[in-house]
Amino acid sequence: MRHPFPAPAAAVARRLADRHNLLCLPGTYFGPGQDQALRLAFANLPAEKMAEVALRLLASQEDTR
């Protein structure tokens, strides 16, 4: 997914882990030109937890304002 922050993907991934308990990989791990992308794995997450992930992602946007 593309992230909306001005920071590099690695910094955004670190902030999401530290502040919102979300584990993402920076897109740059998968090749050049992906510094505005994050990979968020959710295959092992129970369906009832998906709404919580969405809420954490929304909270991360408020975090920068």
C-alpha positions in Angstrom: 0.0 0.0 0.0 1.2 3.6 -0.6 1.7 5.6 2.5 0.7 9.2 2.7 3.7 10.4 4.8 6.6 12.6 3.7 9.1 10.2 5.4 10.8 7.3 3.8 9.1 3.9 4.0 11.6 2.5 6.5 10.9 5.4 8.9 7.1 5.0 8.4 7.3 1.2 9.1 9.3 1.8 12.2 6.8 4.4 13.5 3.8 2.1 12.8 5.5 -0.6 14.8 6.6 1.6 17.7 3.4 3.7 18.0 0.6 1.5 16.6 1.8 -2.0 17.0 1.5 -2.7 13.2 4.2 -4.6 11.5 5.0 -3.5 7.9 7.9 -3.9 5.6 9.2 -1.0 3.6 8.6 -1.3 -0.1 12.3 -0.7 -0.7 12.9 -4.2 0.6 11.3 -5.5 -2.6 13.0 -3.3 -5.1 13.9 0.3 -6.1 11.2 2.9 -6.6 9.0 1.8 -3.8 9.9 4.2 -1.0 6.3 5.4 -0.7 5.0 1.8 -0.3 4.6 -0.5 2.6 3.8 -4.2 2.7 1.3 -5.1 5.4 0.9 -8.9 6.1 -2.5 -10.0 7.4 -2.9 -13.6 6.2 -2.6 -15.0 9.8 -4.9 -12.4 11.3 -8.4 -13.5 12.3 -11.1 -11.7 10.2 -12.6 -10.1 13.4 -9.3 -8.3 13.9 -9.2 -6.6 10.5 -11.3 -3.6 11.7 -8.8 -3.0 14.5 -6.0 -2.9 11.9 -7.9 -0.3 9.9 -8.5 1.8 13.0 -4.7 1.7 13.8 -3.9 2.8 10.3 -6.3 5.7 10.6 -4.8 6.6 14.0 -1.4 6.7 12.4 -2.5 9.4 10.0 -3.7 11.5 13.0 -0.3 10.9 14.5 1.4 13.2 12.1 -0.9 16.2 12.4 
